[in-house]
Amino acid sequence: MRFSRNVAGTLFVGGALTLTLASLAYPSMLGLTTVSSSPSRVIAQTRWGPLTEADRDFVVKVRAAGLWEYPVGQMALKKGTSKGVLVAGQHLVSGHAALDATCRKIAPQLNIAIPNQPSPQQQGFISTLNADSGKKFDTDFANILRVTHGQIFNTVAKIRSTTQNTLVRALADQANTTVLDHITVMEKTGLVDFGQVLFQETTPPKLSAKDMTPPAPAPGRPQVVLTPPAGGDPGDPPADTPGSSPVPSPSPTIG
């Protein structure tokens, strides 16, 4: 089943991450609206180099991506009907568990507050896929995830090439490898409609900034942890050799 252009306008956000925010503690929005002079504005001097608005927003965005893609990966392991979708689900869980560990490590070092919930738009992705089943789930899963990863890919490269902060640079290196891996496994499902994906990647979103912003973390609440799959290094993509059977990983934990 193909996604309509109306769906593209309402569900898929522009992942170019033109993220420009005012406060260091937590972004007020993560959409395409510019609320200050420049994403290159330095908002803090740290021992790892200057931290810009774009740097801060990138850390928040990587964390928020994991908060919806990790459970969707788990969903694929349970609901997927093809080998390619099962493998892609494994890669989502492994990749985002590793990225999440990095985000949770560097965020307090850089005095960045990170969310515990995905944005309303990202929660919509989860709801859409949760309602799907069979072949429709497989197709929607592959196309939604291919669009969102395609949108973020160029942004990761921009952050990597412009940041002066060594912690953010290392996160961008890791994200670049992970996003490319996820793009590849989605394409290997054989279900990606490249014409629709290209349209959705390049069409401006029709959502408000509020819909694209993950809620600020509630004071005093424990942090959600995306636990790595059992029996392996969370930084390594899981094996997808013929005959292997994906094993669902644990659900996100609070800690």
Disulfide bonds with the S-S distance in Angstrom:
none
